[in-house]
Amino acid sequence: MSKINDSIRNRRSVYPAQYINKPIPREILMELLTNANHAPTHKLTEPWRFKVFTGIGKKDLGEFLAEKYREITPEFSSAKFEKIRTNPEKAGAILAIIMHRDPAERIPEWEEVASVACAVQNIWIALEQYDLGGYWSSPALCKFLGEHVQLKENEKCIGFFYLGYCEASDRIIKKKPIEDKVDWIAE
């Protein structure tokens, strides 16, 4: 099997609790973001944007999200508060996944969301070569990111991508066979 097939087939969610406490070098983050930048995009709108949180920025993000959770949640859970607050510090880096909507709205919004998802998938596929794992989280809290960092007009956060070093065994998953998901239509 080829390296690209291995990378695609081994892609899976690896959660912050599984990360080894180790920062990710900026050069690797830039390689991953460059891969994201090569995602398909209809009418070349290139709607993906990223805010990269490292170092103290991760802790600040966790504090902001936890306090926002406390503020907006009627059925507050101290365990969930603590998880929201500490998960960012477990990650080697966090990418806020931002969609920049084409101001002219030349294409449907779902196509721009799909392009952003393709950009994230490019990152995800490349993680294995660096012994990294990743997890895309889309909490309701992401809509408040503009209160913590500046977002431009037509931008909205659609999730957070947590990245961290992990053991190879944490990155392997078994999928149900493709044969169970395909119908062949022939003349």
C-alpha positions in Angstrom: 0.0 0.0 0.0 1.3 3.5 -0.8 2.2 6.1 1.9 -0.8 8.3 0.9 -3.2 5.4 1.3 -1.7 4.6 4.7 -2.0 8.2 5.8 -5.7 8.4 4.7 -6.6 5.0 6.1 -4.9 5.7 9.5 -6.5 9.1 9.9 -8.6 9.3 13.0 -9.5 11.5 16.0 -6.9 11.6 18.7 -8.1 13.5 21.8 -6.2 15.9 24.1 -6.1 13.3 26.9 -4.0 11.1 24.6 -1.4 13.8 23.8 2.2 13.7 24.9 3.0 17.1 26.5 5.3 18.5 23.8 5.1 21.7 21.8 4.9 21.5 18.0 7.6 23.4 16.1 6.3 26.4 14.1 7.9 24.9 10.9 5.7 21.8 11.2 2.6 23.9 11.8 3.5 25.9 8.7 3.9 22.7 6.7 0.4 21.6 7.9 -1.1 25.0 7.1 0.5 25.0 3.7 -1.1 21.6 3.0 -4.5 23.1 4.1 -3.9 25.9 1.6 -4.0 23.4 -1.3 -7.6 22.3 -0.7 -10.1 22.5 -3.5 -12.1 25.7 -3.7 -14.9 26.6 -6.0 -14.2 30.0 -7.8 -11.0 30.2 -5.9 -12.6 31.8 -2.9 -10.1 30.0 -0.6 -12.4 30.4 2.4 -10.2 28.8 5.0 -8.6 30.9 7.7 -6.8 29.8 10.9 -5.9 31.3 14.2 -3.0 29.3 15.7 -2.8 29.0 19.5 0.5 27.9 21.1 2.2 28.6 24.3 0.3 30.9 26.7 -2.2 31.4 23.9 -3.6 27.9 24.5 -4.1 28.6 28.2 -5.8 31.9 27.5 -8.1 30.2 25.0 -9.0 27.6 27.6 -9.7 30.2 30.2 -11.9 32.2 27.8 -13.9 29.2 26.6 -14.4 27.9 30.2 -15.6 31.3 31.4 -17.9 31.7 28.4 -19.3 28.2 29.2 -20.0 29.3 32.8 -21.7 32.5 31.5 -24.0 30.9 29.0 -24.8 27.5 30.5 -27.9 27.2 32.7 -27.1 23.6 33.7 -23.4 24.2 34.6 -21.1 21.2 35.1 -17.9 21.9 37.0 -16.4 18.7 35.4 -17.2 20.1 31.9 -15.9 23.5 32.9 -12.6 22.0 34.0 -12.3 19.9 30.8 -12.9 23.0 28.6 -10.4 24.9 30.6 -7.6 22.3 30.6 -7.9 20.6 27.2 -6.1 23.4 25.3 -3.1 23.1 27.5 -2.8 19.4 26.8 -2.5 20.1 23.0 0.7 21.0 21.3 -1.2 23.6 19.3 -4.8 24.5 18.5 -6.1 25.8 15.3 -9.3 27.9 15.3 -11.0 26.9 12.1 -12.4 30.0 10.5 -14.6 30.2 7.4 -14.3 33.5 5.5 -17.6 33.8 3.5 -17.1 35.2 0.0 -18.5 38.7 0.3 -20.1 38.5 -3.1 -21.7 35.1 -2.1 -20.9 33.7 -5.6 -21.3 30.2 -4.4 -23.5 28.5 -1.7 -22.2 28.7 1.8 -22.2 24.9 2.1 -19.5 24.8 -0.6 -17.3 27.1 1.3 -17.8 25.0 4.5 -16.9 22.0 2.4 -13.7 23.7 1.2 -12.7 24.5 4.7 -13.4 20.9 5.7 -11.1 19.8 2.8 -8.4 22.1 4.1 -8.7 20.6 7.6 -8.6 17.1 6.1 -5.4 17.9 4.3 -3.9 18.8 7.7 -5.3 15.7 9.3 -3.9 13.4 6.6 -0.4 14.9 7.0 -0.3 14.5 10.8 0.9 10.9 10.7 4.3 11.8 9.2 5.0 13.9 12.3 3.7 11.4 14.9 0.9 13.9 15.6 -2.8 13.2 16.2 -5.7 15.6 15.8 -9.2 16.2 16.8 -11.8 18.6 15.3 -14.1 19.9 18.0 -17.1 22.0 17.1 -18.5 23.2 20.4 -21.3 25.8 20.5 -18.6 28.0 22.2 -16.8 28.5 18.9 -19.3 31.1 17.8 -18.0 33.4 20.6 -14.3 33.3 19.5 -14.7 36.8 18.1 -15.0 38.0 21.7 -11.5 36.6 22.4 -9.6 37.3 19.1 -10.3 39.6 16.2 -12.3 38.1 13.3 -12.8 40.0 10.1 -16.2 40.8 8.5 -17.6 37.7 6.9 -15.6 35.4 9.1 -16.9 32.8 11.6 -15.3 30.1 13.7 -16.6 26.7 12.8 -14.5 24.7 15.1 -11.2 24.0 16.9 -8.6 21.6 15.6 -6.5 20.2 18.5 -3.1 18.8 17.6 -0.6 16.9 19.7 2.1 14.3 19.6 0.8 10.9 20.4 1.7 7.2 20.3 1.3 5.5 16.9 -1.2 3.1 18.4 -3.5 6.0 19.2 -3.8 6.8 15.5 -5.2 3.5 14.2 -8.8 2.8 13.7 -10.8 0.1 11.9 -13.6 1.1 9.5 -16.5 -0.9 8.3 -15.9 -2.3 4.8 -16.6 0.1 1.9 -18.5 -2.8 0.2 -21.2 -2.2 2.8 -21.6 1.5 1.7 -21.6 1.2 -2.1 -24.2 0.3 -4.6 -22.9 -0.3 -8.2 -25.2 0.8 -10.9 -24.4 -0.6 -14.4 -26.2 -0.7 -17.7 
